[in-house]
């Protein structure tokens, strides 16, 4: 039972890290798009 809990936690942690990385990539892309838009306005 202990091993099952460890594996479940490891799997959850890995998924969480991937989700955070994905969110950061989307955020970075959004910021880049905004920067380009601001450059066009100026």
PDB file of N, CA, C and O in Angstrom:
ATOM      1  N   UNK A   1       0.841  -1.201   0.000  1.00  0.00           N
ATOM      2  CA  UNK A   1       0.000   0.000   0.000  1.00  0.00           C
ATOM      3  C   UNK A   1       0.874   1.248   0.000  1.00  0.00           C
ATOM      4  O   UNK A   1       0.550   2.243  -0.649  1.00  0.00           O
ATOM      5  N   UNK A   2       1.966   1.188   0.722  1.00  0.00           N
ATOM      6  CA  UNK A   2       2.873   2.337   0.799  1.00  0.00           C
ATOM      7  C   UNK A   2       3.448   2.650  -0.583  1.00  0.00           C
ATOM      8  O   UNK A   2       3.523   3.811  -0.984  1.00  0.00           O
ATOM      9  N   UNK A   3       3.854   1.597  -1.309  1.00  0.00           N
ATOM     10  CA  UNK A   3       4.436   1.818  -2.636  1.00  0.00           C
ATOM     11  C   UNK A   3       3.405   2.426  -3.581  1.00  0.00           C
ATOM     12  O   UNK A   3       3.731   3.294  -4.391  1.00  0.00           O
ATOM     13  N   UNK A   4       2.166   1.967  -3.473  1.00  0.00           N
ATOM     14  CA  UNK A   4       1.104   2.474  -4.333  1.00  0.00           C
ATOM     15  C   UNK A   4       0.925   3.972  -4.099  1.00  0.00           C
ATOM     16  O   UNK A   4       0.756   4.740  -5.046  1.00  0.00           O
ATOM     17  N   UNK A   5       0.962   4.377  -2.835  1.00  0.00           N
ATOM     18  CA  UNK A   5       0.817   5.793  -2.513  1.00  0.00           C
ATOM     19  C   UNK A   5       1.977   6.594  -3.090  1.00  0.00           C
ATOM     20  O   UNK A   5       1.767   7.675  -3.641  1.00  0.00           O
ATOM     21  N   UNK A   6       3.196   6.077  -2.973  1.00  0.00           N
ATOM     22  CA  UNK A   6       4.368   6.782  -3.502  1.00  0.00           C
ATOM     23  C   UNK A   6       4.251   6.936  -5.018  1.00  0.00           C
ATOM     24  O   UNK A   6       4.513   8.008  -5.563  1.00  0.00           O
ATOM     25  N   UNK A   7       3.852   5.848  -5.698  1.00  0.00           N
ATOM     26  CA  UNK A   7       3.731   5.913  -7.151  1.00  0.00           C
ATOM     27  C   UNK A   7       2.651   6.899  -7.562  1.00  0.00           C
ATOM     28  O   UNK A   7       2.828   7.656  -8.516  1.00  0.00           O
ATOM     29  N   UNK A   8       1.535   6.892  -6.846  1.00  0.00           N
ATOM     30  CA  UNK A   8       0.450   7.814  -7.156  1.00  0.00           C
ATOM     31  C   UNK A   8       0.896   9.249  -6.965  1.00  0.00           C
ATOM     32  O   UNK A   8       0.571  10.123  -7.769  1.00  0.00           O
ATOM     33  N   UNK A   9       1.643   9.488  -5.897  1.00  0.00           N
ATOM     34  CA  UNK A   9       2.115  10.845  -5.612  1.00  0.00           C
ATOM     35  C   UNK A   9       3.116  11.292  -6.666  1.00  0.00           C
ATOM     36  O   UNK A   9       3.084  12.436  -7.118  1.00  0.00           O
ATOM     37  N   UNK A  10       4.011  10.380  -7.057  1.00  0.00           N
ATOM     38  CA  UNK A  10       5.016  10.704  -8.075  1.00  0.00           C
ATOM     39  C   UNK A  10       4.329  11.031  -9.397  1.00  0.00           C
ATOM     40  O   UNK A  10       4.705  11.980 -10.086  1.00  0.00           O
ATOM     41  N   UNK A  11       3.322  10.237  -9.742  1.00  0.00           N
ATOM     42  CA  UNK A  11       2.588  10.454 -10.985  1.00  0.00           C
ATOM     43  C   UNK A  11       1.879  11.801 -10.933  1.00  0.00           C
ATOM     44  O   UNK A  11       1.903  12.559 -11.903  1.00  0.00           O
ATOM     45  N   UNK A  12       1.254  12.096  -9.808  1.00  0.00           N
ATOM     46  CA  UNK A  12       0.543  13.366  -9.643  1.00  0.00           C
ATOM     47  C   UNK A  12       1.514  14.530  -9.756  1.00  0.00           C
ATOM     48  O   UNK A  12       1.223  15.530 -10.412  1.00  0.00           O
ATOM     49  N   UNK A  13       2.674  14.396  -9.111  1.00  0.00           N
ATOM     50  CA  UNK A  13       3.674  15.465  -9.126  1.00  0.00           C
ATOM     51  C   UNK A  13       4.168  15.712 -10.543  1.00  0.00           C
ATOM     52  O   UNK A  13       4.328  16.857 -10.965  1.00  0.00           O
ATOM     53  N   UNK A  14       4.409  14.624 -11.275  1.00  0.00           N
ATOM     54  CA  UNK A  14       4.898  14.756 -12.653  1.00  0.00           C
ATOM     55  C   UNK A  14       3.854  15.462 -13.516  1.00  0.00           C
ATOM     56  O   UNK A  14       4.190  16.348 -14.302  1.00  0.00           O
ATOM     57  N   UNK A  15       2.592  15.071 -13.368  1.00  0.00           N
ATOM     58  CA  UNK A  15       1.523  15.704 -14.139  1.00  0.00           C
ATOM     59  C   UNK A  15       1.398  17.169 -13.769  1.00  0.00           C
ATOM     60  O   UNK A  15       1.180  18.018 -14.633  1.00  0.00           O
ATOM     61  N   UNK A  16       1.536  17.466 -12.483  1.00  0.00           N
ATOM     62  CA  UNK A  16       1.411  18.849 -12.011  1.00  0.00           C
ATOM     63  C   UNK A  16       2.526  19.708 -12.597  1.00  0.00           C
ATOM     64  O   UNK A  16       2.290  20.836 -13.029  1.00  0.00           O
ATOM     65  N   UNK A  17       3.749  19.160 -12.609  1.00  0.00           N
ATOM     66  CA  UNK A  17       4.890  19.901 -13.159  1.00  0.00           C
ATOM     67  C   UNK A  17       4.678  20.162 -14.652  1.00  0.00           C
ATOM     68  O   UNK A  17       4.956  21.257 -15.142  1.00  0.00           O
ATOM     69  N   UNK A  18       4.182  19.144 -15.375  1.00  0.00           N
ATOM     70  CA  UNK A  18       3.929  19.328 -16.807  1.00  0.00           C
ATOM     71  C   UNK A  18       2.864  20.392 -17.025  1.00  0.00           C
ATOM     72  O   UNK A  18       2.963  21.197 -17.951  1.00  0.00           O
ATOM     73  N   UNK A  19       1.844  20.395 -16.169  1.00  0.00           N
ATOM     74  CA  UNK A  19       0.769  21.380 -16.280  1.00  0.00           C
ATOM     75  C   UNK A  19       1.312  22.785 -16.053  1.00  0.00           C
ATOM     76  O   UNK A  19       0.958  23.718 -16.773  1.00  0.00           O
ATOM     77  N   UNK A  20       2.171  22.933 -15.051  1.00  0.00           N
ATOM     78  CA  UNK A  20       2.772  24.236 -14.751  1.00  0.00           C
ATOM     79  C   UNK A  20       3.639  24.693 -15.921  1.00  0.00           C
ATOM     80  O   UNK A  20       3.601  25.860 -16.311  1.00  0.00           O
ATOM     81  N   UNK A  21       4.426  23.759 -16.483  1.00  0.00           N
ATOM     82  CA  UNK A  21       5.279  24.111 -17.624  1.00  0.00           C
ATOM     83  C   UNK A  21       4.430  24.558 -18.806  1.00  0.00           C
ATOM     84  O   UNK A  21       4.762  25.526 -19.489  1.00  0.00           O
ATOM     85  N   UNK A  22       3.331  23.844 -19.041  1.00  0.00           N
ATOM     86  CA  UNK A  22       2.432  24.194 -20.138  1.00  0.00           C
ATOM     87  C   UNK A  22       1.860  25.586 -19.908  1.00  0.00           C
ATOM     88  O   UNK A  22       1.801  26.401 -20.829  1.00  0.00           O
ATOM     89  N   UNK A  23       1.439  25.853 -18.680  1.00  0.00           N
ATOM     90  CA  UNK A  23       0.873  27.165 -18.331  1.00  0.00           C
ATOM     91  C   UNK A  23       1.913  28.257 -18.554  1.00  0.00           C
ATOM     92  O   UNK A  23       1.590  29.321 -19.083  1.00  0.00           O
ATOM     93  N   UNK A  24       3.156  28.005 -18.158  1.00  0.00           N
ATOM     94  CA  UNK A  24       4.221  28.993 -18.332  1.00  0.00           C
ATOM     95  C   UNK A  24       4.474  29.257 -19.810  1.00  0.00           C
ATOM     96  O   UNK A  24       4.703  30.399 -20.210  1.00  0.00           O
ATOM     97  N   UNK A  25       4.433  28.196 -20.629  1.00  0.00           N
ATOM     98  CA  UNK A  25       4.653  28.365 -22.065  1.00  0.00           C
ATOM     99  C   UNK A  25       3.549  29.215 -22.677  1.00  0.00           C
ATOM    100  O   UNK A  25       3.817  30.088 -23.503  1.00  0.00           O
ATOM    101  N   UNK A  26       2.307  28.962 -22.275  1.00  0.00           N
ATOM    102  CA  UNK A  26       1.175  29.728 -22.797  1.00  0.00           C
ATOM    103  C   UNK A  26       1.302  31.179 -22.365  1.00  0.00           C
ATOM    104  O   UNK A  26       1.076  32.094 -23.157  1.00  0.00           O
ATOM    105  N   UNK A  27       1.665  31.386 -21.103  1.00  0.00           N
ATOM    106  CA  UNK A  27       1.821  32.738 -20.566  1.00  0.00           C
ATOM    107  C   UNK A  27       2.926  33.474 -21.319  1.00  0.00           C
ATOM    108  O   UNK A  27       2.765  34.638 -21.687  1.00  0.00           O
ATOM    109  N   UNK A  28       4.048  32.789 -21.546  1.00  0.00           N
ATOM    110  CA  UNK A  28       5.178  33.388 -22.261  1.00  0.00           C
ATOM    111  C   UNK A  28       4.763  33.774 -23.676  1.00  0.00           C
ATOM    112  O   UNK A  28       5.112  34.849 -24.163  1.00  0.00           O
ATOM    113  N   UNK A  29       4.017  32.891 -24.328  1.00  0.00           N
ATOM    114  CA  UNK A  29       3.548  33.157 -25.687  1.00  0.00           C
ATOM    115  C   UNK A  29       2.620  34.371 -25.694  1.00  0.00           C
ATOM    116  O   UNK A  29       2.720  35.221 -26.579  1.00  0.00           O
ATOM    117  N   UNK A  30       1.727  34.458 -24.722  1.00  0.00           N
ATOM    118  CA  UNK A  30       0.789  35.583 -24.636  1.00  0.00           C
ATOM    119  C   UNK A  30       1.551  36.887 -24.448  1.00  0.00           C
ATOM    120  O   UNK A  30       1.225  37.894 -25.077  1.00  0.00           O
ATOM    121  N   UNK A  31       2.560  36.876 -23.589  1.00  0.00           N
ATOM    122  CA  UNK A  31       3.365  38.080 -23.350  1.00  0.00           C
ATOM    123  C   UNK A  31       4.090  38.484 -24.628  1.00  0.00           C
ATOM    124  O   UNK A  31       4.176  39.670 -24.944  1.00  0.00           O
ATOM    125  N   UNK A  32       4.609  37.510 -25.361  1.00  0.00           N
ATOM    126  CA  UNK A  32       5.313  37.802 -26.615  1.00  0.00           C
ATOM    127  C   UNK A  32       4.367  38.456 -27.613  1.00  0.00           C
ATOM    128  O   UNK A  32       4.734  39.420 -28.284  1.00  0.00           O
ATOM    129  N   UNK A  33       3.150  37.930 -27.709  1.00  0.00           N
ATOM    130  CA  UNK A  33       2.156  38.487 -28.633  1.00  0.00           C
ATOM    131  C   UNK A  33       1.833  39.921 -28.240  1.00  0.00           C
ATOM    132  O   UNK A  33       1.736  40.793 -29.103  1.00  0.00           O
ATOM    133  N   UNK A  34       1.665  40.171 -26.946  1.00  0.00           N
ATOM    134  CA  UNK A  34       1.362  41.526 -26.473  1.00  0.00           C
ATOM    135  C   UNK A  34       2.513  42.464 -26.812  1.00  0.00           C
ATOM    136  O   UNK A  34       2.283  43.597 -27.236  1.00  0.00           O
ATOM    137  N   UNK A  35       3.747  42.008 -26.632  1.00  0.00           N
ATOM    138  CA  UNK A  35       4.908  42.843 -26.960  1.00  0.00           C
ATOM    139  C   UNK A  35       4.892  43.224 -28.437  1.00  0.00           C
ATOM    140  O   UNK A  35       5.151  44.376 -28.786  1.00  0.00           O
ATOM    141  N   UNK A  36       4.595  42.275 -29.292  1.00  0.00           N
ATOM    142  CA  UNK A  36       4.547  42.541 -30.731  1.00  0.00           C
ATOM    143  C   UNK A  36       3.456  43.562 -31.037  1.00  0.00           C
ATOM    144  O   UNK A  36       3.667  44.480 -31.830  1.00  0.00           O
ATOM    145  N   UNK A  37       2.299  43.404 -30.414  1.00  0.00           N
ATOM    146  CA  UNK A  37       1.185  44.337 -30.633  1.00  0.00           C
ATOM    147  C   UNK A  37       1.582  45.745 -30.202  1.00  0.00           C
ATOM    148  O   UNK A  37       1.281  46.716 -30.894  1.00  0.00           O
ATOM    149  N   UNK A  38       2.256  45.856 -29.060  1.00  0.00           N
ATOM    150  CA  UNK A  38       2.680  47.167 -28.570  1.00  0.00           C
ATOM    151  C   UNK A  38       3.679  47.800 -29.533  1.00  0.00           C
ATOM    152  O   UNK A  38       3.639  49.008 -29.769  1.00  0.00           O
ATOM    153  N   UNK A  39       4.577  46.984 -30.092  1.00  0.00           N
ATOM    154  CA  UNK A  39       5.553  47.508 -31.051  1.00  0.00           C
ATOM    155  C   UNK A  39       4.830  48.066 -32.280  1.00  0.00           C
ATOM    156  O   UNK A  39       5.218  49.112 -32.802  1.00  0.00           O
ATOM    157  N   UNK A  40       3.793  47.383 -32.739  1.00  0.00           N
ATOM    158  CA  UNK A  40       3.040  47.836 -33.914  1.00  0.00           C
ATOM    159  C   UNK A  40       2.350  49.164 -33.623  1.00  0.00           C
ATOM    160  O   UNK A  40       2.309  50.049 -34.477  1.00  0.00           O
ATOM    161  N   UNK A  41       1.808  49.301 -32.414  1.00  0.00           N
ATOM    162  CA  UNK A  41       1.092  50.528 -32.039  1.00  0.00           C
ATOM    163  C   UNK A  41       2.056  51.714 -32.032  1.00  0.00           C
ATOM    164  O   UNK A  41       1.719  52.793 -32.519  1.00  0.00           O
ATOM    165  N   UNK A  42       3.228  51.517 -31.492  1.00  0.00           N
ATOM    166  CA  UNK A  42       4.210  52.591 -31.422  1.00  0.00           C
ATOM    167  C   UNK A  42       4.776  52.856 -32.816  1.00  0.00           C
ATOM    168  O   UNK A  42       5.627  53.730 -32.982  1.00  0.00           O
TER     169      UNK A  42
END
